[in-house]
Amino acid sequence: MTTISPTSSESAKIIHLPIGAAVTRPSGQSSLRAKEVRTPTALVYCEGNFGLPDGKTANGLVRHSEKYEILAVIDSTQAGRNAGEVLDGQPNTIPILRDLDEALSIHQPTPDYFIYGMAPATGMLSPQERKIVLNALENDMHVINGLHEFLNDDPEFVAISRARNVDIIDIRKPRPKNDLRLFTGNINNVTCPRIAVLGTDCAIGKRTTASILTRSLIARGINAVMIPTGQTGIMQGSRYGVALDAVPSQFCCGELEATIIDAFEGEAPDIIIVEGQGALSHPAFCTSAFILRGSVPHGVILQHAPKRAHRCDFDQMPMPEPQSEINLIEAFAETKVIGLTINHENMSDAEISNSILYYQDQLGIPVTDALARPIEELTQMVLCSFPALQRKLSLSVQ
């Protein structure tokens, strides 16, 4: 989800699960990776983009990370500020620092990882960023790279990583083609409900809403598993996931199907939440189509930003209305949109409330904001659509 910049003095009140909060799962289940005795430490690089759409990887890691302890965000344009306050209006323990040298001078011993925390449209490092990543390797930091540019294919990066005995992890690099899986139809053997969190645009908060929903269901005693479909969710520590936009299109549906089946067989979940990508109506992205085909969801939650005038990075493309996206989704796949969630960028609290009432009346489905309204509203959106989950909770209380 993008930066929250209320347009009036009446700021949106943010209510969400504490970042890094422990989640109690049903006995014997562990879909979200447990923290190790010493969680690896990390710096997140997000120059000029923290809190913005292209900084969504850094934004997500600041909000929630099970795999790494985030020590600082690097963004000279916001140096001296607090990362939590920039994102959600709530201070946390993560400062924003000027550059890598300042971060290394403050954090000793040297942090374990350097994470490239942006998702630019080019998917490539700039010449200046290349120097910064090389500097991180030379300072004995492992590098986590979510770009389409694979650093393990670059002789200079490989030589330095070997010389310094550190790793480069290319999150988006798919398995060899011989190991990629085709769609089989076995997704229909996954008997638990599957919810896809889709959106009306890219970088609109689908992963954030999916993550909050998953953790909220777990906190209620439901064994929920989230399947990330992009690099950020995988970096955050999910046990199951696939970066779909790096998989050849022939295998996208099959890779997602197989990942969901792996999670179902490995975790025996009560429900599976699938992170969406792009938007089904967006002409620049096809990933939503693969998600709908590969996951065959029983229900869809749609994320929308009412104050966003045009598609992210495409100022010539006006944003669609939720009703048109819902019509398209339900025509394309045998599923139902069970609720709408609001991305409240540039909205006051009163505007959020007005939008919720407006869309509830217009669409006839539940509407909430995963960050600015009580989490219970998001949870009930799912429980009301799947009464078997509600019955499971009732029986567990007895």
N, C-alpha and C positions, 0 to 999 in steps of 0.2 A: 504494500500500500504506500502511496506517495505521501509527501510532506503534508502536514495539517497546517493550513494557514487561514484561520478564521478571518472573515472579511469585516467583522465588527468586534467591538469590545467584549461581546458575549461569546467567549470561547467555548468550544465543544469540550465537555467534561469526559475525559477518557477513563473507561472502566474496563480492565482486562486482567487476565491472569498475570501474576508477577513474572517478569522475565527470569528464566532459569529456575522457576519454582518446581519442586519435586512433585511428581504425579504418582499417586498410589493406584496401581493396576489390580485387577482381579487376581487372586492367587494363582501363581504358576504362569502368568502371562507376562511378556516383555517385548511388545512390538516396538516401543521407543527405546533406543539404545541406552542402557544404564551407564551412568557416569563411572569412569575408572577411578581408582584411588587418587591418582593425580591427573586431573583433566589437563590436556595439552593447552598451552597458552597461545594466543594469536593476536596479531595486528591486522586490521582490515584497511586496505587502501581504497579510497573513494574520492580522489581529488576532484573538487568542483561539482560533485554530484550527490553528496550525502543528503538524504531526505527527498531526493528527486527520483523520477521514474528510472533513469539509467543507473541510479544507485541502489536498485532494489535488492541486490545481494547483500550489500552492507546493511541496509535497512532491516532485512530479515534476520541477519545474524545478531544485530543489536537487540532486536525484540526477543529472539529465542534461539539458543544454541545449546544442544545437548552434548555435542562432540568437542567443542572448544570453549575455553574461557577467554572471552574477548577482552583484551586489555585496553585497547584504544582504537579509534578510527582516525585515519590520516586524511585530512582535507583542509588545506591552507585557507580556503575561503571561509571556513567556520571555526578556525582554530581558537581555542579558549572556551568554547561552549561545551555543554554537556550533551552527549548523544541522545539520551532518553528524553531530555527536554525538547531538543530539536524535533524529534519524531512524534512524540505523544504528549508533550507538555508535562511529563513526569521525570524528574532527574533520576539517573541511575549511577552506577559506579564507573561508567565508560566515558573518558574525556575525548575530545576531538583535538588532535595535535597537528602541528604545522607540516611536518615531513618525517621521513623515516629516520633521519639523524636525530631529531628531537625525541622520537619514540624510543630509539635505542638508548639514548642517554638517560631517559627516565626509567625505563624498564630493564632492570638487571636482576637475575641473569637474562641473557638474550631470549626473547620469546621463541617458542618452538616453531611457529608457523607465520608466514606472510600470506594473507589471503587477498587476491585481487577481487575487490568487492563491487565491481561495476558490470553492467551488461549493455555496452554500447551497441548501436545498430550495426556497426561494422564487424563486431566480433573479433577485432584485432587490436594488438598493442600499438600505441603510438611510439615513435622513436624515443621520446622522453620517458615513457612508461617502461620501455624495454630496459633502459639504463637503471631505473629504480628496481625492477625485479631482479636484474643481475646483481645489484647492490645487496638485496636481501639474501640472495644465495651466497654471496661472498661473506656475509655476516653470519653464515652457518644457520640460516633459517630454511626450513622446508617451505615450498611454495605450493599453494593451492590455486589452480587456474581454472576458471569457469568459461573461458572464451572458446570460440570456434578455432582459434589458432592454438595448435598443440605444441607446447614448449618442448615436449620430449622428442619432437621431430626436428628440433633446431640444434645443430651441432654445437653452437656456442653455449647454449643453456645446458646441454647435456654434459659438456666438458667441465663446466664449473660445478655442476651438481655432483659429478663424480669426484672431482678434486676436493670438494668440501665435505663429501660424504653426507649429502642431504638429498632429499627426494623432491621431485616435481610431480604433482598429481594433477593430471588433466581430467577434470570431472566430466567433461562432455565427450571424451573419446570413447566411442562405442567398442564393443567387443569385435574381434575379427569377424568378417562376413560369414565365414563358415560356421560360426557359433550363434549367429543371430537366428531368432525364432519367428516362424510364420504363424499367422492366425489359424487356429484349429477349430474354434467353436466350443472348446472345453470350458470357456468362461461360464457357460450355462450350468456347469457342475459346481460353481461357487454359490452356495446356498444362502449366504448372508446378504443383507441389503448392501448395495453399492451406490454411493452418492458422488456425483461429479460436481465440483465447484467451478462453474464456468463464468464468463464475464462478457461485457459489451465492448471490451477493449483489452489491449495488453497492459501490463504494469498497472493493474487497477486494484490489486489486493486479494486475488484469488487464493494465493498460497497462505497469506496471513489469516484469512477467514477459515480456510481448511485446517490450518494448524490449531487455531483457537477452538474450533469445533471439536477436533479430535481430542485435545487435552480436556475440554469440558466434559465430553462424554466419558472419558476415562475416570475423571474425578467423580462422576456420578455412579461408577461401578460397572460401566459398559466397556467391554473389551473392543476398543476401536483402533483401527490401524490406518495410518495415512500413507498413501502412495504418492510421493512427489514425482513430478514429471519434468522438473527443471533443475538446474544446477544448484540453486540456493537451498531448496529443500533437502537435497542430498548432502550438502555441506552442513546443514543444521544437525544432521545425525540420524536421519531416518534409516531404518534397517533395510527397507525395500524401496526401490525407486529406479527410474530410468530417465535420462535427459533426452526426451523424444525429439527435440529439434536437431539433434546430431545423428539420429538414426536414419539410414536410407528409408525412403517412404514405403517401400515394399514390405518392410519389416516392422513398421511402427505399431500397427495394430497387434501383431503377434508378440512383440516385445512387451507391450503393456499388458496384454492378456496373460502372458507367462509370468510376469512380475506379480500380478494380482493373485494368480493361482499359487505362486510360491508363498505369498503372504498368508493366504487362506490355509494352506497345508501346514505352514510353519507356526501359525499363531492361533488357529481356530477362533478367529474374531467374530464378534457379534455384528459388526458393521465395518465396511471399508470406505474410506473417504479418499477420493482421487482428485489431486490438484489439477486444475485446468490450465490451459495456455492460450494466449491470444484471444480470439473471439471467432465464433463460427461465421459471422457475417463479414469479418475483416479480410479484404482481398489480399493482404500481404502474408497471411498465415494460414496454414492448413492443419495445424496441430489439434485444434478443437475437434475436427472431423475424426482424426485418428483416435482421440480420447473417447468420443462417443461410440465409435465402432469397436474399439479394443476393450473398453470396460463394460459395455452394454449396461449402463447405469439404470437402477430402478427409479432414481430421482435425481434432479438437478437443482442446485442452488445457484442463482445468478447474481453476480456482483456488478454494480453500476455506480458511476460517479455522476450525480445529477448536475454538478457545476462544470464538468469537463465539456468544453465546447466542440472539440475536435479530437480525432484519434491521436494517440500519443505518437509523436514524430511525423504525423501526416496532417498538417494544418489545412490541407485542401479537402479533407474527409470529415464531414460532420459526424458527431456521435449518433448512434442509433438510439431509439427509445427502447426501453425494456420489452414492451409488448411485441415489437417487431422481432426482437432477438428470441423471445419465448416462442413465437409462432414458427420461426425458422428451426429452432432446436427440436420442437415437438413434431415438426414435419419431417425432419431429417432422421430422427431416431425414435424408436418406440419407448418413450419415456415421458415423464411429466416434470415440469418445473414446480418445485414444492415451496419455494420461497425466494425472496429478493433480499440481498444485503447491500447496504449503502457504503460507498467510499466517500467519506465526508471532507475530502480535500476542498479547501477554500469555502467551507460552510460554517456558519455559526450553529450553536446548539438549537436555536429556534428553527433554523432552516432544516436541520436534520429531522426534527419532530414533524415539521410541515411536510417534508418529503416522504417520511414514513406513512403519514396519514393519507397523503395524496396517492401513493402507489398502492397502498392497501385497498383503497376505494377503487382505483382504476383497474387493478389486476386481479383482485379477489383472492390474494394469497398473503401469507404472513410476510412482513417486512421488518428488518431491524438493521442495526449497525453493530458489527462484531466488536468494534473497539470503543464506541461511544455510548453504547447501551448495555444493560445487564446481560451477561453471557447466557443467563437462563432463557432469554428470548430466542437466542440462536439454537440452544439445545432443544427447546420445545418445538421448534420448527421441524426438527427431525423426528422427535418422539411422537408427535401428533400424526406424522405421515406413516410411521411404522409402529403400530400398536403393540406388536410382539416385543419390541424393545421396552416399551412402557410396562408390559406385563412382567418381563424379566426383572425389572427394577422392583416392582411391587412384590414379587415372590422373594427376592433377596432380602427385603426388609422384614418379611414375616418370620 
